[in-house]
Amino acid sequence: MAHAEEMRVELQDAALSAPVDLHVLHAVPALRELAEPYAYLARHSRSFRFAAALLRGAERERVARVYAWCRFTDDLVDAAFVSVHDTRLRLDAWLACSRMAYEGRPCGVPLVDRVMGEMAERGIPFSYAEDLATGVRSDLTFTLFEDLAELRLYSRRVAGVVGCWLTELHGVRDPWMLERASALGAAMQVTNILRDVGEDWDRGRVYLPLSMMHRHGLDTQDIGATRRGERQVDHAYRRLMEELMQVAESGYDAGREAMRGLPAQFRHSVAVAAAVYEGIHDVIRRNGYDNVRLRAVTSTSRKLALATSALWSVARAGTQGRATTAWRSAGEGTRTA
């Protein structure tokens, strides 16, 4: 309670110099949960908590803080019983609070001050935070995606930028690496969408691209009929799911190309997160592609198996990479001798 009162006072002080009303953040119950970022991560994502366990100490806390900021931003839009108008005000205040902290002015939310301070200190562009907020804001007045390009854009905004943010947080700024970090983050978002088709329908959203659905003879109303038990998953829907899983899997492949260039602990954590997330596709397949009435859940034992395989692959790739470098060096030495 003392911490909550302290945060309230800090927010009041910060609101005096803010371009928008920061007081609206008081009404968000989850704001208090941000005092413990790793616990917040553990409550909201078992898969990321599983992967983050490979990080140690300060590194794990830094990653947990970024996750908490991103997750809280997303949850602002999905809050139940909050009007679109009030949600916009909250999102505006959250982003204004974040920009204040990025510019070195405490905004009254300790997690935001810390996350944005680290972001600015390491020269990570604030545009990552802005892009994510733009992506989740589009859910407030949701419009169906016409084609795969629109799905890709949305996925890059709400998740691809997180891959870039975390990669730069670990000191990696190479454009080739960042492009693959973005592709991996976007792939995970597509997997999220495939896992949550039924739950998203309940929220009034269908993220599956219309042109792809129509090509398979499907429409959004078919999702509703399946959710209500009036329609069975058929061959056309299974083909659509496979096509979208292949889209995501190409992003996982792109991400794995770059993992060798990441710092060791972070590389291992990313490899496990990617494997566990991609493993959701196998559960969807085992469920007969019914991701409308059934939620694909990966068991702990399966996660352990996927993690072991991922870490083995990373270790083998590292060995092959060192051997390739040695061969190249030897070849260059021979040519110059």
N, C-alpha and C positions, 0 to 999 in steps of 0.2 A: 504493500500500500504506500509505503514511504517513497518507493521508486516511482510509482505512478504519479504521486503528488509532485515530486521533483520534475518529472517530465512535463506535467501540466504547466508548471511555472515557467519552465524553459520555453515551451511552445508559446506561452503568452508573451514572453519577452521577445521571442523571434518574430512573432506576428506583427509587432509594432513597425518592423522595417521590411516586412515581406510585401511583394507586389500583389499577393492574393491573401484571402483570409485563411490562416493556418488553423484557426479554431475548429474548423470543420473536421479536422483529424481527431479531435477529442471523441467524436461519436463512433469511431471505429474500434470495436472491442479488441480486435487482434493486435492493435498497436502495442499493447502491453507485452504481448508474447515476444516481441522483437528484442526484448532485453536479454534473451538467451537464444542466439541465432542457431546454434547447433541443435538444441532441443526443438526449435521451430522446424528445422530441416527434417529431423527425425519424425516429427508428427505428420508432416505433410508429404513426404516422399520416402518410402521405404527403399526404393531402388537407389536414389541418390545417397541416402544414408549408408547403404551397403557399400557403395563405391567410395564414399568419403572416408570410410573407416581405414582405407589404405594411406590416408594422409596423416601427418603427425602435427601435434601442437599448433603453432602459430599459422602454419599453412592451412590446416584444416579449418581453423577459425576464420581465416580470410575468405576461403571458399564458401563457408557456411553463411557468412555475412552477405556475400553477393547473392547467394541463393535466396536468403531471406528477403532481401530487397526486391528481387525479381518476383518471387512468389507472392509477396504482399501486394505488389503492383497489380498482378493478375487477379488476385482475390478481391481487390477493390471493385473490379468490374463484375465479378460473379456474386457479390453479396446479395443475399435474399432480402426482400421487402425494403429495398432502397430504390428510390425513383432514379430515372436516368439523369434528371437535373442534379440531384444531390450527389450521384456518383461522379458526374463530371466535375462538380465542385471539389470533391475529395481527391480526384485524380489530379486536378490542376494544383491543388494545395500540396499534394505529395511531390509533384514534379518541381514546384517552386521551392519547396523545402530542400529538395535534393540539389537544385541548382545553387541555392544559397550556400549549402555545405561544400559543393564543388568549388565555389569561388572563395572559400575560406571563411565564410560567415556561419557560425553555429546556428542551426535551424530549430534546435530544441528536441530533436529525436536522436538519442545517442547513436543508434545503429546507422542512421542516415549520415550523421556527421562523420562517423568512422569510415563507412563504405566509400562515400564520396571524397573524403579526404585522401584515402588510399588511391582512389581512381585518379584524382588530380595530381597527387604526388608522383605517380608513375607515368604521367603523361597519357593516360588512356582517355580517348575522346568522350565527352559527355553525350555525344550523338548516339552512343549505344543505349544509354538510358532513355533518351528521347525517342529513339526508334521503337524500343520495346513498349513504351507508353502509347505511342501512335498505334501500334499493332493491337494492344488490348483495348484501346479506346474504340477501335472499329467494331468490337463486339457489342457495343452499346446500341448501335443502330445497324445490326447485322444485315449484310447483303450477301446473298449466295455467290459463291465463286463461279464465274463463267467457265474458267478453264484452269489447266494445271499451272499456268504462269501466275495466276492470282493466288493459288494455294501456296506456291513457292515463295511469293513475295511476303505473304502473311507469316509463313513459317520462318523465313529469314528474320523478319522483324521481331517476332516474339521469342525466338529461340536461337536463331543463327547468331544474333548479336551477343548472346550470352556466351557462346563458344568463343567468339573473338575477345570478349571482355576478360574471360578467365585465362585465355592464352596470353594476352598482353599482361595480365596481372602476374604471370610467371615469367615475364621478361622476353617473350617471343613476339617479334613484330614483323617478321618476314611476310610479305604479301601472299606468297604461295601457301604458307602455313595458315595464315588467317582465312584465306578462302576455303581451305579444307576444314578449319574449325567451324566456320559458318555453315558449311555443308553438313557437317556432323550434327550440329545443333538443330538445323532445320529437319534433318532426318528423324531425330528424336521427336520433334513436334508432330511430324506426319504419323509416326507410330502412336503418339498420344491420341491423335485424332481417330486413328483406326481402332484403338482400344475403347474409345469413349463415344462411339456413334450413337448408341441408345441414350446415354445420359445427355449428350448434346442435343438430341431431339427433344428431350424433356425441357431443355432451356430455350427451345425455339431456334436452334441452329443446326444446320447441316453443312459441314465443311467439305464434303465430297464435291469435286468440280462437276458442274452440270454437263459440260460437253462430254466428259468421260462417262457419266451416268447414262446420258442419252445414247451414246455409242453402244452401250450394252443393253439398250432397251429398258432402262430404268428411269424413275423419276423420284423426286423427294417424297412424294406421297407413299411410295413403296416402303420407305424407311418407317413411316408412321404405321402403316399396316402391319409390318413385321413386329414393331414394338408392341402393338396391341394384340399380337397373336393371330391376326387375320391372314397373314401371309407367311409362307415358309421361305427360308433362304434357298435360292435356286442357283442353277449353274451360272446364270448371268451375273448374279451378285458375287459369286465366288470368283469369277474372272475379274470383276472390277476390283475386288480386294487384292487379288494377286498382282494386278497391274500397279496399284498404289503401293503395295509392299515392295515391289521392285523399284519404284521411285525412291522410297526410303532407303532401301538396301544399297542403291548406288551412292547415296550420301554417306552411309556407314563405310563403304569401301573407300570413298574419297578421304574420309577422316582417318582411316587406318594408314593410308599412305603417308600421313604426316606425323603419326604418333612417335616415330623414332626421333624426331627433332624436339620433343618436349622434355623438360626436366624429369628425372626418373620417377619420383613419387607421383607427380601429376600425371605422367604418362601411364603409369599403372592404374591410377584411379579412373582416368578417361577410358582406358581400354576395357575395364570392368563395366563401367557405366554403359558404354556402347554395346557390349555383349549382352548385358542384362536387358537393355531396352529392345535390342533387335530380337532377343529371345521371346518377346511378347508376340511376335509374328507366329512363332511355332505354336503358342497356346491358342491363338486365333484359329489356326489351321486345325488343331486338335478339337476345337469346339465346333467344327463343321462350318467355320467362317461366320458363325452367328455372334457378331459383335454388337448386335442391336439389343438382344435380350440378355446376353451373357457378357460379363466383364472378364477380360483375360487377366488372370492372376498367375504370376510365376512363383512357384513354391521356393522356400528357402534352400532346399536341397538342390533344386534345379539352378538357382542363382549361384550356388557354390560351384556346381559343375561348369557353368558358363564362365565364372570368374577364373577358375583354374585353367580352362582352355585358353582364355584371353591372355592371361599372364604368361602362359607357355608360349603362345604365338608372339607376344611382345619380346620375350627373351630370345626366341629364335631369330626374330627379325633383327634384333640388336646385334646378335652374333654374325648374321649374314652381312649386316651393314658394315661392321668393323672389318670383316674379311674382304668385302668389296673395296673399301677404302685402302686396305693394305695392298691389294692386287693393283689398284690404280697407281698407288705410290710407287710400287715396284716397277710397273710398266713405264712410268714417267722417268724413273731412275735409269732404266735400261736404255730409253731413247736418248737421254742426255749423256750417257756414259760414252 
